[in-house]
Amino acid sequence: MAKDVLCEVQNCQFWSQGNRCSADAIYVVSHAGSTATSSTETDCKTFQPSE
């Protein structure tokens, strides 16, 4: 079953039309160790600026 990953960061090389992420895999990390209590405590390490 395919899942959609949505992303609004248009200057990422994996950004696709319709705010879709085209990366094969997504890597998300937490600023607070191995757990997070909100999205503001996380970052997408998959991001790469488009050229």
URRA-V626525 format. One record per pair of residues at least 4 apart in sequence whose C-alpha atoms are under 6 Angstrom apart, sorted by the first residue. I is the first residue (numbers start at 1). GAP is how many residues later the second one is. Records with the same first field share a line. If there is no record, write none. Layout:
BEGIN
I=GAP, GAP
END
This chain:
BEGIN
5=15, 16
6=13, 14, 15
7=12, 13, 14
8=11
10=5
11=38, 39
12=35, 36, 37, 38
13=35, 36, 37
14=7, 8, 9
15=5, 6
16=4, 5
26=20
27=17, 18, 19
28=15, 16, 17
29=13, 14
30=6, 11, 12
31=10, 11
32=4
36=5
END
